[in-house]
Amino acid sequence: MGIDFPKWVNEFEEQWEDKPIEYLDESGRWRKDADPLFGSISAAIQSREEISVTELQKISQWKLQGKRNDSNITQNETSEVERRSRVALQASDDLEAIESLTRLLGVGVPLASTVLTVGRPTEHAIIDYRAFRGLAAAKPEIATPEEYTTYAEFLEHFRTYLTKAETYEYYITHIRELAAERGLSSREIDMALWAFDKAKA
């Protein structure tokens, strides 16, 4: 069974149209981007190649949708957030990018992947349990119990996706393969997988 990616991208967009993410524009004013493909926020972040501690806080609030992680994030020095986000956004190595961000207080792999995705949505994707489960439906060969080694690898990565940077590497490799096959961005693939899993779970 294949996944109709354009259909599920549309489903995602309909569910998230009222969930804007806040960011700083080039003049230093707070703006809201309701585009799930992060058109405005990614342009702003790419123009300066870093985020502030307050922006990290806003990205976390958007990712967690109602839950708060502010007390952890605000313990980070602004200069450290700027430095680590600059390293991450300029890194050509996914592991280096994720590890740079997860050294910050309050930043696990899912939030680190969100920072990378809002900064570079064509290249990166947000990792979470729904999209990860959806990946098994899109690529059933990686989650077939008959192929024990491959299946065990999938299960181990699913188990550790909150904390292991290597899991993002595994995940984004498969996401990019799907993106190349379908002619979509990495962000669109994660959106489709999330919406598909939410509907089917």
Backbone as CSV, one residue per row, in Angstrom:
resi,resn,N_x,N_y,N_z,CA_x,CA_y,CA_z,C_x,C_y,C_z
1,MET,0.839,-1.182,0.000,0.000,0.000,0.000,0.885,1.248,0.000
2,GLY,0.684,2.106,-0.987,1.459,3.327,-1.041,0.748,4.463,-0.327
3,ILE,1.503,5.494,-0.021,0.931,6.690,0.610,0.753,7.757,-0.463
4,ASP,-0.420,8.339,-0.518,-0.712,9.433,-1.434,-0.169,10.714,-0.787
5,PHE,1.089,11.029,-1.080,1.751,12.134,-0.378,1.064,13.484,-0.580
6,PRO,0.699,13.870,-1.812,0.021,15.171,-1.956,-1.271,15.270,-1.136
7,LYS,-2.033,14.186,-1.079,-3.268,14.180,-0.287,-2.972,14.454,1.184
8,TRP,-1.950,13.776,1.729,-1.668,13.910,3.160,-0.966,15.220,3.493
9,VAL,-0.228,15.783,2.535,0.320,17.138,2.730,-0.841,18.119,2.891
10,ASN,-1.856,17.990,2.032,-3.036,18.867,2.124,-3.762,18.691,3.451
11,GLU,-3.888,17.432,3.891,-4.536,17.154,5.189,-3.785,17.857,6.315
12,PHE,-2.478,17.762,6.280,-1.657,18.405,7.304,-1.879,19.918,7.288
13,GLU,-1.829,20.510,6.099,-1.985,21.964,5.980,-3.319,22.433,6.550
14,GLU,-4.365,21.658,6.325,-5.678,22.026,6.854,-5.702,21.986,8.380
15,GLN,-5.007,21.024,8.956,-4.998,20.893,10.417,-4.136,21.954,11.096
16,TRP,-3.120,22.461,10.389,-2.145,23.344,11.023,-2.252,24.798,10.593
17,GLU,-3.300,25.154,9.834,-3.358,26.519,9.323,-3.508,27.575,10.419
18,ASP,-4.028,27.182,11.575,-4.200,28.141,12.675,-3.123,28.004,13.751
19,LYS,-1.976,27.465,13.379,-0.906,27.268,14.360,0.381,27.948,13.877
20,PRO,0.367,29.287,13.866,1.557,29.989,13.363,2.744,29.874,14.318
21,ILE,3.917,30.040,13.751,5.149,30.037,14.536,5.710,31.462,14.521
22,GLU,6.188,31.915,15.663,6.702,33.285,15.763,8.205,33.324,15.474
23,TYR,8.622,34.414,14.846,10.040,34.581,14.503,10.362,36.069,14.422
24,LEU,11.652,36.359,14.429,12.127,37.737,14.292,12.413,38.043,12.831
25,ASP,11.832,39.137,12.314,12.122,39.518,10.932,13.432,40.299,10.870
26,GLU,13.787,40.745,9.670,15.087,41.415,9.478,15.215,42.721,10.252
27,SER,14.066,43.321,10.644,14.122,44.562,11.417,14.063,44.310,12.924
28,GLY,14.015,43.009,13.321,13.977,42.671,14.736,12.597,42.676,15.343
29,ARG,11.558,42.715,14.498,10.173,42.680,14.977,9.644,41.252,14.949
30,TRP,8.777,40.938,15.905,8.169,39.610,15.935,7.072,39.520,14.893
31,ARG,7.122,38.461,14.121,6.123,38.173,13.094,5.583,36.766,13.314
32,LYS,4.473,36.446,12.648,3.910,35.104,12.715,3.905,34.493,11.319
33,ASP,4.358,33.256,11.228,4.355,32.521,9.960,3.398,31.342,10.117
34,ALA,2.272,31.394,9.408,1.282,30.314,9.480,1.513,29.257,8.403
35,ASP,2.541,29.432,7.603,2.858,28.495,6.522,3.544,27.265,7.107
36,PRO,2.940,26.053,6.997,3.601,24.866,7.552,4.900,24.515,6.832
37,LEU,5.146,25.162,5.681,6.425,24.970,4.982,7.462,26.015,5.400
38,PHE,7.081,26.863,6.341,8.001,27.817,6.977,8.641,28.817,6.006
39,GLY,7.863,29.305,5.041,8.423,30.216,4.039,9.076,31.450,4.609
40,SER,8.392,32.163,5.520,8.931,33.421,6.043,9.996,33.206,7.107
41,ILE,9.728,32.303,8.041,10.708,32.091,9.118,12.014,31.533,8.567
42,SER,11.938,30.635,7.588,13.181,30.066,7.052,13.993,31.131,6.326
43,ALA,13.312,32.028,5.603,14.034,33.112,4.917,14.725,34.016,5.930
44,ALA,14.030,34.328,7.033,14.616,35.198,8.066,15.815,34.533,8.719
45,ILE,15.679,33.250,9.052,16.781,32.542,9.708,17.957,32.365,8.755
46,GLN,17.689,32.052,7.509,18.773,31.871,6.544,19.532,33.169,6.296
47,SER,18.847,34.306,6.423,19.520,35.588,6.185,20.565,35.894,7.250
48,ARG,20.371,35.324,8.462,21.344,35.581,9.537,22.061,34.337,10.017
49,GLU,21.586,33.155,9.594,22.240,31.872,9.898,22.338,31.564,11.393
50,GLU,21.385,32.067,12.177,21.367,31.760,13.604,20.001,32.101,14.172
51,ILE,19.737,31.605,15.386,18.523,31.982,16.100,18.911,32.492,17.488
52,SER,18.005,33.262,18.074,18.233,33.770,19.426,17.631,32.804,20.438
53,VAL,17.936,33.001,21.702,17.366,32.159,22.748,15.845,32.337,22.807
54,THR,15.364,33.558,22.552,13.912,33.788,22.560,13.251,33.084,21.381
55,GLU,13.913,33.086,20.236,13.375,32.349,19.084,13.355,30.852,19.348
56,LEU,14.391,30.357,19.996,14.409,28.938,20.366,13.216,28.620,21.261
57,GLN,12.938,29.512,22.174,11.791,29.361,23.065,10.486,29.324,22.263
58,LYS,10.338,30.220,21.290,9.129,30.270,20.454,8.996,29.004,19.604
59,ILE,10.110,28.513,19.080,10.087,27.287,18.274,9.684,26.105,19.143
60,SER,10.196,26.084,20.367,9.832,25.022,21.310,8.345,25.069,21.634
61,GLN,7.817,26.268,21.880,6.389,26.408,22.182,5.538,25.928,21.010
62,TRP,5.959,26.246,19.796,5.227,25.793,18.615,5.285,24.265,18.496
63,LYS,6.463,23.708,18.701,6.624,22.254,18.579,5.800,21.525,19.630
64,LEU,5.816,22.018,20.852,5.138,21.323,21.949,3.638,21.631,22.029
65,GLN,3.176,22.649,21.299,1.745,22.975,21.218,1.026,22.916,22.568
66,GLY,1.387,23.817,23.438,0.693,23.918,24.721,1.540,23.516,25.910
67,LYS,2.463,22.582,25.725,3.362,22.224,26.822,4.492,23.242,26.846
68,ARG,5.092,23.433,27.991,6.125,24.463,28.117,7.477,23.848,28.472
69,ASN,8.496,24.420,27.860,9.864,24.005,28.101,10.717,25.239,28.390
70,ASP,10.033,26.357,28.698,10.703,27.654,28.794,11.800,27.707,29.845
71,SER,11.543,27.118,31.026,12.516,27.247,32.112,13.848,26.604,31.762
72,ASN,13.816,25.513,31.008,15.065,24.881,30.570,15.764,25.732,29.520
73,ILE,15.017,26.162,28.527,15.617,26.893,27.408,16.196,28.225,27.841
74,THR,15.503,28.934,28.714,15.977,30.263,29.115,17.227,30.209,29.998
75,GLN,17.634,29.020,30.418,18.907,28.892,31.154,20.116,28.977,30.227
76,ASN,19.878,28.856,28.916,20.970,28.963,27.952,21.366,30.416,27.745
77,GLU,22.656,30.643,27.611,23.152,31.973,27.272,22.790,32.276,25.818
78,THR,22.394,33.508,25.546,22.041,33.905,24.176,23.188,33.633,23.219
79,SER,24.405,33.977,23.624,25.560,33.779,22.732,25.776,32.306,22.412
80,GLU,25.471,31.409,23.375,25.649,29.983,23.149,24.587,29.450,22.183
81,VAL,23.360,29.927,22.329,22.295,29.530,21.396,22.636,30.015,19.986
82,GLU,23.091,31.238,19.879,23.460,31.785,18.568,24.606,30.982,17.957
83,ARG,25.621,30.670,18.769,26.788,29.929,18.257,26.406,28.520,17.817
84,ARG,25.679,27.820,18.687,25.321,26.434,18.368,24.334,26.353,17.196
85,SER,23.413,27.295,17.116,22.480,27.285,15.982,23.202,27.620,14.680
86,ARG,24.204,28.505,14.745,24.998,28.834,13.558,25.751,27.609,13.060
87,VAL,26.377,26.880,13.982,27.088,25.642,13.614,26.116,24.657,12.977
88,ALA,24.953,24.488,13.615,23.968,23.511,13.135,23.440,23.863,11.750
89,LEU,23.094,25.127,11.557,22.487,25.535,10.288,23.487,25.563,9.139
90,GLN,24.775,25.654,9.468,25.797,25.664,8.423,26.429,24.294,8.203
91,ALA,26.129,23.340,9.081,26.768,22.018,8.993,26.284,21.249,7.774
92,SER,27.211,20.562,7.131,26.829,19.680,6.016,26.573,18.266,6.529
93,ASP,26.946,18.014,7.776,26.784,16.699,8.391,25.592,16.744,9.361
94,ASP,24.611,15.862,9.142,23.390,15.877,9.964,23.672,15.583,11.431
95,LEU,24.576,14.660,11.685,24.914,14.301,13.059,25.522,15.506,13.792
96,GLU,26.428,16.188,13.132,27.051,17.382,13.718,25.996,18.457,14.006
97,ALA,25.058,18.633,13.085,24.010,19.644,13.248,23.142,19.350,14.468
98,ILE,22.675,18.110,14.578,21.813,17.729,15.701,22.582,17.799,17.015
99,GLU,23.806,17.281,17.025,24.592,17.277,18.263,24.919,18.687,18.735
100,SER,25.129,19.611,17.820,25.396,20.992,18.220,24.208,21.564,18.992
101,LEU,23.009,21.295,18.517,21.806,21.829,19.161,21.436,21.093,20.442
102,THR,21.636,19.781,20.476,21.233,19.033,21.672,22.178,19.251,22.853
103,ARG,23.258,19.973,22.650,24.111,20.361,23.780,23.505,21.535,24.558
104,LEU,22.476,22.137,23.994,21.773,23.222,24.690,20.782,22.643,25.695
105,LEU,20.586,23.332,26.797,19.615,22.885,27.802,18.209,22.915,27.218
106,GLY,17.449,21.847,27.473,16.060,21.790,27.031,15.868,21.391,25.581
107,VAL,16.951,21.014,24.895,16.848,20.669,23.476,17.182,19.191,23.276
108,GLY,16.148,18.412,22.954,16.326,17.020,22.573,16.325,16.923,21.054
109,VAL,16.397,15.709,20.560,16.467,15.503,19.108,15.233,16.070,18.385
110,PRO,14.001,15.845,18.879,12.852,16.407,18.148,12.893,17.932,18.013
111,LEU,13.253,18.644,19.094,13.325,20.099,19.002,14.492,20.532,18.110
112,ALA,15.620,19.835,18.212,16.762,20.146,17.341,16.360,19.980,15.877
113,SER,15.622,18.912,15.574,15.183,18.692,14.186,14.215,19.786,13.747
114,THR,13.437,20.318,14.682,12.504,21.397,14.358,13.260,22.677,14.023
115,VAL,14.295,22.978,14.797,15.125,24.158,14.505,15.727,24.037,13.108
116,LEU,16.280,22.869,12.793,16.878,22.659,11.470,15.832,22.793,10.370
117,THR,14.631,22.283,10.636,13.582,22.294,9.609,13.017,23.681,9.376
118,VAL,12.805,24.463,10.443,12.310,25.821,10.209,13.382,26.655,9.506
119,GLY,14.640,26.303,9.711,15.723,27.018,9.039,15.941,26.572,7.607
120,ARG,15.798,25.252,7.366,16.061,24.700,6.037,15.043,23.607,5.699
121,PRO,13.790,24.003,5.400,12.719,23.017,5.230,12.838,22.120,4.004
122,THR,13.602,22.528,3.012,13.750,21.625,1.861,14.672,20.464,2.212
123,GLU,15.626,20.709,3.126,16.638,19.702,3.457,16.321,18.879,4.698
124,HIS,15.597,19.449,5.645,15.382,18.791,6.936,13.911,18.479,7.179
125,ALA,13.679,17.643,8.191,12.325,17.223,8.552,12.233,17.088,10.058
126,ILE,11.044,17.354,10.572,10.814,17.243,12.008,10.575,15.775,12.356
127,ILE,11.301,15.307,13.348,11.142,13.920,13.785,10.178,13.881,14.974
128,ASP,9.195,13.015,14.896,8.345,12.714,16.041,7.758,11.321,15.833
129,TYR,7.038,10.836,16.832,6.616,9.443,16.773,5.624,9.195,15.639
130,ARG,4.767,10.173,15.312,3.810,9.956,14.234,4.513,9.830,12.885
131,ALA,5.390,10.763,12.593,6.107,10.711,11.316,6.988,9.461,11.235
132,PHE,7.568,9.083,12.364,8.421,7.888,12.375,7.595,6.640,12.091
133,ARG,6.415,6.539,12.714,5.534,5.388,12.427,5.060,5.434,10.986
134,GLY,4.768,6.624,10.483,4.353,6.766,9.087,5.427,6.314,8.125
135,LEU,6.681,6.500,8.520,7.804,6.061,7.693,7.744,4.559,7.423
136,ALA,7.302,3.795,8.418,7.187,2.340,8.240,6.121,1.987,7.206
137,ALA,5.077,2.807,7.098,4.046,2.570,6.088,4.531,2.968,4.699
138,ALA,5.318,4.053,4.641,5.831,4.529,3.358,6.945,3.643,2.818
139,LYS,7.712,3.051,3.734,8.825,2.176,3.351,8.709,0.857,4.126
140,PRO,7.746,0.018,3.775,7.505,-1.198,4.560,8.708,-2.137,4.640
141,GLU,9.622,-2.003,3.711,10.807,-2.872,3.734,11.697,-2.628,4.948
142,ILE,11.581,-1.473,5.600,12.420,-1.211,6.782,11.773,-1.700,8.071
143,ALA,10.502,-2.102,7.997,9.795,-2.527,9.214,9.071,-3.858,9.008
144,THR,9.734,-4.757,8.297,9.163,-6.080,8.058,9.788,-7.071,9.032
145,PRO,8.984,-7.691,9.905,9.549,-8.624,10.892,10.359,-9.769,10.273
146,GLU,10.025,-10.140,9.044,10.773,-11.225,8.387,12.238,-10.844,8.140
147,GLU,12.491,-9.547,7.956,13.864,-9.062,7.784,14.344,-8.584,9.151
148,TYR,14.749,-9.522,9.986,14.946,-9.241,11.404,15.938,-8.094,11.657
149,THR,17.085,-8.112,10.998,18.114,-7.101,11.269,17.608,-5.698,10.940
150,THR,16.971,-5.566,9.797,16.439,-4.264,9.380,15.319,-3.811,10.314
151,TYR,14.454,-4.757,10.668,13.332,-4.456,11.564,13.831,-4.060,12.951
152,ALA,14.827,-4.775,13.453,15.397,-4.469,14.770,16.028,-3.077,14.766
153,GLU,16.671,-2.711,13.651,17.270,-1.383,13.539,16.180,-0.310,13.580
154,PHE,15.089,-0.528,12.846,13.971,0.421,12.859,13.417,0.581,14.278
155,LEU,13.174,-0.543,14.948,12.603,-0.501,16.298,13.527,0.203,17.287
156,GLU,14.826,-0.050,17.172,15.782,0.591,18.078,15.794,2.107,17.863
157,HIS,15.756,2.531,16.614,15.729,3.972,16.338,14.419,4.591,16.813
158,PHE,13.321,3.879,16.621,12.027,4.392,17.088,12.038,4.545,18.615
159,ARG,12.652,3.589,19.281,12.720,3.613,20.745,13.552,4.788,21.259
160,THR,14.555,5.205,20.502,15.520,6.197,20.990,15.434,7.552,20.272
161,TYR,14.350,7.787,19.523,14.311,8.996,18.692,14.336,10.299,19.498
162,LEU,13.958,10.240,20.774,13.962,11.460,21.590,15.364,11.916,21.974
163,THR,16.295,10.973,22.026,17.604,11.290,22.607,18.820,10.994,21.731
164,LYS,18.709,10.130,20.762,19.894,9.727,19.989,20.014,10.492,18.679
165,ALA,21.091,11.232,18.536,21.317,11.998,17.310,21.406,11.080,16.093
166,GLU,21.940,9.869,16.284,22.074,8.917,15.167,20.710,8.536,14.600
167,THR,19.684,8.596,15.444,18.344,8.275,14.964,17.863,9.313,13.958
168,TYR,18.209,10.581,14.175,17.832,11.592,13.183,18.524,11.311,11.854
169,GLU,19.770,10.900,11.920,20.524,10.566,10.714,19.812,9.456,9.935
170,TYR,19.394,8.427,10.643,18.654,7.303,10.050,17.348,7.800,9.425
171,TYR,16.608,8.567,10.197,15.298,9.078,9.777,15.413,9.976,8.548
172,ILE,16.319,10.961,8.604,16.393,11.937,7.515,16.906,11.294,6.228
173,THR,17.712,10.261,6.336,18.158,9.554,5.134,16.959,8.970,4.395
174,HIS,16.060,8.327,5.136,14.861,7.747,4.516,13.910,8.830,4.013
175,ILE,13.789,9.915,4.781,12.922,11.028,4.363,13.418,11.615,3.039
176,ARG,14.719,11.830,2.933,15.271,12.418,1.704,15.116,11.482,0.517
177,GLU,15.212,10.179,0.755,14.978,9.225,-0.340,13.552,9.352,-0.854
178,LEU,12.597,9.419,0.071,11.194,9.587,-0.324,10.976,10.922,-1.027
179,ALA,11.610,11.978,-0.518,11.470,13.306,-1.122,11.981,13.298,-2.560
180,ALA,13.126,12.667,-2.791,13.693,12.600,-4.141,12.788,11.797,-5.077
181,GLU,12.231,10.697,-4.565,11.344,9.859,-5.380,10.058,10.584,-5.745
182,ARG,9.519,11.387,-4.833,8.211,12.029,-5.030,8.300,13.457,-5.549
183,GLY,9.504,14.012,-5.615,9.645,15.398,-6.054,9.108,16.397,-5.047
184,LEU,9.260,16.083,-3.754,8.787,16.946,-2.678,9.957,17.359,-1.790
185,SER,9.717,18.307,-0.902,10.747,18.679,0.064,10.732,17.695,1.226
186,SER,11.800,17.679,1.989,11.843,16.828,3.190,10.719,17.213,4.148
187,ARG,10.454,18.494,4.301,9.383,18.953,5.186,8.023,18.428,4.716
188,GLU,7.766,18.453,3.420,6.485,17.955,2.921,6.321,16.458,3.203
189,ILE,7.422,15.717,3.123,7.341,14.288,3.432,6.985,14.091,4.898
190,ASP,7.618,14.819,5.811,7.288,14.622,7.233,5.855,15.068,7.529
191,MET,5.389,16.117,6.870,4.002,16.545,7.037,3.038,15.434,6.621
192,ALA,3.294,14.847,5.458,2.422,13.785,4.938,2.428,12.570,5.856
193,LEU,3.605,12.176,6.328,3.700,11.004,7.208,2.969,11.258,8.520
194,TRP,3.105,12.456,9.060,2.431,12.813,10.310,0.913,12.723,10.137
195,ALA,0.403,13.354,9.069,-1.048,13.366,8.835,-1.577,11.954,8.558
196,PHE,-0.822,11.172,7.792,-1.215,9.802,7.478,-1.320,8.971,8.766
197,ASP,-0.307,9.060,9.609,-0.310,8.270,10.833,-1.430,8.717,11.771
198,LYS,-1.650,10.015,11.875,-2.710,10.525,12.749,-4.073,10.003,12.304
199,ALA,-4.284,9.944,10.994,-5.567,9.464,10.475,-5.732,7.966,10.628
200,LYS,-4.631,7.229,10.515,-4.713,5.770,10.500,-4.513,5.128,11.876
201,ALA,-3.928,5.875,12.812,-3.598,5.293,14.119,-4.858,4.963,14.899
